[in-house]
Amino acid sequence: MSSVLFSGGTVVDGTLAEPTVADVLVVDGRVAQVGPSLEVEADTVVDCTGKTVTPGLFDCHVHFMFEQPSVTRALQTPFSLPFFEAAGRMQRTLATGITWVRDAGGSDLGVAEAVRRGLVPGPRMQIAINMISQTGGHGDDWQLCGAHVGFMPEHPGCPSGVVDGPVEMRKKVRELIRGGADVIKVATSGGVLSPRSNPLHGHLRDDELTALVTEASAAGLHVMAHAQATAGIKSAIRSGIRSIEHGIYLDDEAIEMMLERGTWLVPTLLAPRAVLAQADAGAPLPDAVVAKARLVSQAHDDSVRRAIEAGVKVAMGTDSGVGVHGTNLDELALMRDLGMSAVQTWHASTQVAAELLGVAEEHGTLEPGKVGDVVVLDGAYDDLTGLGERVEQVWLAGERVAL
């Protein structure tokens, strides 16, 4: 039997409870006790005085197979190189305290299995493999020259996601499930980085989305929707899709629909900021992409602010890969700036996110019986600046991760 005592830190337990100074005892990889001044012996004692102790953190929207992508870079990248680069990106993400992710497109079963088998260090993963899209939609990588060049290239482990009609939709969902998908992702609107789609336009019809949700549900899987346009957001909610990713053009009716259906919002506030920062730094991005990023940025913040105020369930997600992996915790300060308290941002990054991913029974809070994923950060829990640089220790099921 092995035990670790995290002693004297300010414990943010993942719920909405007010953080307090307490100890956390992990025995054989699971939380055994949480409370002030525990009188117990442990094999390892971690002095957390003056530090913040949280459950393992979640990022519900990442892309390990690319980073700051551009078509120019994609054309100059050997096919297998991103698989090796993904290993470093996963390790950087784990080092920032993220112990659970949903990879929203790009990583195939082999990438996930490399982590699950302990071949490379990384967070626990759910994978979507690829994003389902209509022809000309956000997942269609057709370029004006007629070539197909994208950031999630088709290969045996990652089939094309382009479909039209309920019959093709049904087959594509089954292909992704066959390939090892843990979650199904669909684009119900255009997007920013795609070459020919418009983020103001809703994509796919209700009969297509009904076929998708029916097939995913039959396999016990949830569905996440890249949904920026108002019409695309509403069609996703109507169809029973579990989470809205980005949610840039939320109107009052869409927010009310989310509240009624219990739909989650994963804001990815870092994503458009990352695109604009790359453009300002001279990255080779198409003018149309930069224009779309500028178009959505203000509306995005306004929509998320109103959703938070209304009480929509918000789970932390960054779209890391659009920006730099390892900067994930910068999202918390952005959520705070749009109306969340510090405790709510941690709640969104732990328990709420665990509920979205369907793993809350085992993860997401520091409560007896839960898996002992623990993060130790320097400084106060309510100071959300520079969080990534303040992560001192990351533990997975009672074992310290070498950072």
N, C-alpha and C positions, 0 to 999 in steps of 0.2 A: 504494500500500500504506500502511495506517495502523496505528499501534501504540500501545499504552498499557502502561506498566509500573507495577504496584502494588507499591511498594517498602517492605520492612521491616516489614510487618504480621505479626500472628499469624494464620497461614492455617489456617482450618478448612475442609478440602477437600471435606467432604460424606461422606466415608467414615468409618469408625471409627478411622482413624489419629489418633494423638496430635497435636494442633495444635502447630506449630512456627513460629518466625520465618522468613519466606521472602519471595521475590518472586514475582509472577505476571505473566507477559507475555502480553498479548492482541494478536494480529496479525490484521487484517482480520476482526474479529468472532469469532475463535476463540482458545481458550487455546493458546499455542504452547509455553510453558515454565513450570514451577513448580520453584523451588529457592532455596537460600540465596545471596544476593549474586550475582545474575545479572549477568554482565558484557556487557550489551547496550545498544544505543542505542534510544531510543523517541521517537516524536513527542511523547508526553505522559507525564510522570512524576507519579504520585500518591504523595506521602509518607504512608505508612500507619504510621509509627512510633508505638507505643503504642496501635494500633488493631487491630480484628479484621476479617479479610477472609474472606468466605464466598461460596459460589456464590449465584446467585439463589435465593430462598426460595420454598416452595410452601405454599399453603393449599388443601387438597383438598375444602373444603366451605364455599362462600360463597353469598350471595344478594344480588346487586347491585341488584335491583329493589325492595327494601324495606329499611327500617331501623327497629328497635324498633317492630314493627307492632302495631296493634290494629284491631279491627273499626271502632271509632269513627273512627279516622284514615282507614281505607280508604274509609269512606262519604263522607268530606269531601275526598277527593283526586281532582282531575281525572284522567281516564284516561291522558293522555299525559305528565303531570308526572313520574312515576317514571323514564321514559326519560331525561329531562334530568338528574334527580337522580342516576341511575346513573353518569353521566359523572364527577361529582365524587367519587363513592364509589370508582370504579375508580382515579382519580388518587390518592386518599388511600391506597388499598391498595398501589399501586405505590411510593408514597413511603415506606412502611414496610418496603420490601425484598422484598415479595412479587412475584415476576416470573412466577409460574404459578399459576393457580387452576382448580378445577372449580366452575362455577356450578351449584349443585344444584337449581335451579328458579327460574324467573322470567325470566331473560334469554333472549331469542329470538335467531334468527340475525342479525337486524339489529344488535343490541347487540354481538355477537361480531365481526361484520364491521366495525363502526365502529372497533374497536381494531385489527383485522387490517389495515385499509386506512390506518391512521394518522390517522383523522379525530379521534380522541380518545385521550389517553394512558391506558394501562392495562396490566395484566399479560397475558401470553399466556393464552388461555382454552380450556377445554373446557366445553361447555354440555349440560345435561340437558333444557332447555326447561321441562318440567313433571314432576311426580312422579306415577307411576301408583299408583292406590289403589283398593281396593274401595269399594262404596257404604257410607257411614258410616265410612270409614277416615280416615287422617290427611290425605289429600289431597281429601277431600270437604268443600267449604266451605258446605254447607247449614246454615243457622241455624235456631233454634227458631221464629222467626217465619215460616219457609217461604222466605225469600229466600236466594239464594246470594251470599255476601259473603266473599271471601278475599283472600289476599295475592299470589296469582298468578292474576289474573283471566283468563278465557278470551278469546282474540282470535285473528285469523287466524294469527298466528305462534306461538300458544301454545294448542293445543287442550286441552280438558278431559282430565284424566288418569283419570277414574273409569271402571272396568271391572268386569265380573263374568263369570267363566268364561273358559276357554282361547281360545275363538273371538274374543271381544271383546279379550282380551289381545293376541293375535297382531296384530289389526288396529291396535290402539293403538300398539304398538311400531313398526309400519311407518309410521304417521302421524308419529310423532316423528322417525324417521329421515328421512322425506321432508322434514320441517321443518328439518333441519339439526342434529339432536342428535349430539353426539360421544360421549355416554355415556347409558345408560338408567338412570333412577332409579325405584325402586319402594318403597312403604311396606309392609313385612311385619309391621308392628304399628301400634298406635295411637301417639299422640304427645301432647305437652304443649299446643301452641298450637291444635290443631284443636278445633272446638267440641264434637264428640260422640264422640270416640274415647277409648279407654282404653289407656295405655301398658303395661298389664299383659297385654293381649290380643294374641295373634298374629293376623295378617290374611293373607288369600289362602291358597289350598290349593296343594299341591305340583304338581298338574296345571296350574294357572294359571302358577306360577313356571317350570315346565319349558317351557311355551310361550314365555314371555318370554325366557328365556335362550337357547333355540333360535333365536328370531328375531334377537335381538341378535348372537349369535355368527355367524349367517349373514351379517350385515352387517359383521363385524369389530369390533363394539363390545363394551365391557365393561359390567357392570351394578353399580350401587351400591344398597345397601338401607338405607333408614331402618328400623332394627331396634332396638327398645327392649325389648320383651317377650322372655322366654327362648324361647318357642315360635317367635316370629317370627325370632329370630336363627338358631335351628337349621334352620328351613325354608329360610332364605336360604342357609345354608352347604350344606345337602343339595343344593340346586338348582344349585350351582356359581356363585353370585353372588360377585363378586370382592372387594367390601369391605362391611364392616358399619359403618354410620354410627351413632354414639352408643354402642351396645352397653351399655345401662344395666343390664340384668338378665342378665349373663353368669353361668352356673353352670359348674362344673368340666367337665361334659361338653361344653358349648359351646366352652369354651377348648380342650379337647383336639381337638374337631372342627376348629377354626380352625388349629391346629398341623398336623393331618394333611392338610388341604386347601390349606394355604398362604394362607388368607384374611387380608386386611388388616383392621385396626381403625382407624377414624378417630374419635377419642374426642369431639371438640367439647366439651371441658370448660368452655369459656366460656359455652356456651349456657344451661344452667339458671341459672347465676350471673347472667347478663344479665337473664333474666326476673324473678328475685327482686329484683335491684337496681331494676328499673323499678317493680315493685310497691311496694317500700319508698319509692320516690320519688313515689308517688301516681299512676302511670300508669293509664289507664282499662282495666285488664285484668279479664276475667271472674273471679269467685271460683274457678270450677272450674279455670281455667288456672293460677292462682297455687297452688292446692292441689296440682295435679299436679306443678308445678315443685318444691314443697317435698318431695313424696313421692319423687321420683326422685333428688334431689341426693346424698343419702348413699350410696345404692346405686350410683350412677354412679361415684363415686370409688373405691369398694371394688372394683367390677368391673374398672375400668381398672387399678388397682393390681395385681390378681391376674393380669390378662392380660400386663402388662409383666413381672412376675416370672416368668411361665411362658415368655416368649420369643415371644409373638405379634408379628407384624409390625405396627408402629404407624406410621401416616402422619399428619402434622400436618393438622388441620382444625379450624375454629373455629365454623362456623355463623354467621359474621359476617352481619349483617342482622337476626338475632334481637337482637344487640347492636349496637354502634357499629362501623362500618367504619373501618379504620385502627388498631384496637387488636389486630390479629391476633397480634402477637408476645407478647402476654400469655399465650398458650396454652403457651409453652415453659416458663415458670416453674411452671405447673400440672402439666405432664408431669414435670418434675423433682421436684416435691413428692410425686408418686405413685410414684417409684422409679427414674426415669431419671437417668443421669449427664448432665452438661452436653453432652458429646460425643454421647451418644445422642439428646438432644433436637434438636441440629443435624442429625444423621443422619436423624432422622424427618422433618425439615423440608426435606430436600434429596434425597439419593439414594433413600431408601425411598419417598418421595412420588413421585419421578420414575418409579420402577419401577411403582408403582401406576397412574399415568397412562399408562404405556407409552411414555414419552419419555426413558428413561434413556440411550439410545444417544447422545443429543445434549445432555442437560441433567442437572443434579443434582449434579455434582461439578466441581471445578477440576482437570481432567486434560487433558493435551495432546489436541487434536482436538475437545474439547467446545465448544459455543457459549459465548462469553465474557460471560455474565451474571454480574456481580460486585456484591457489596454491601460497603460499608465502614461499620463501626460504631465509635463511640468506646468505649474501655474494653476490659476483659478478656472473653474468650469465655465464661468460666465464671461471670460475673456476669450473671444472667438477669433482673435487675430493670430495669424501665423501658426495655426494649430499643427499643420504638418511637420513643422520644424520642432515642435514641442513634444512629439511622441518619443517616449524614452524606452518603453518596453511593450512588446506584443506577445501574448500567450495564447496558444491554441490548445484547448482541452488540457490545461495544466502543464503544458510543455512550452518553454520559452523559445520563441522564434529567433534565430540568429539574424541580426540586422546589420 
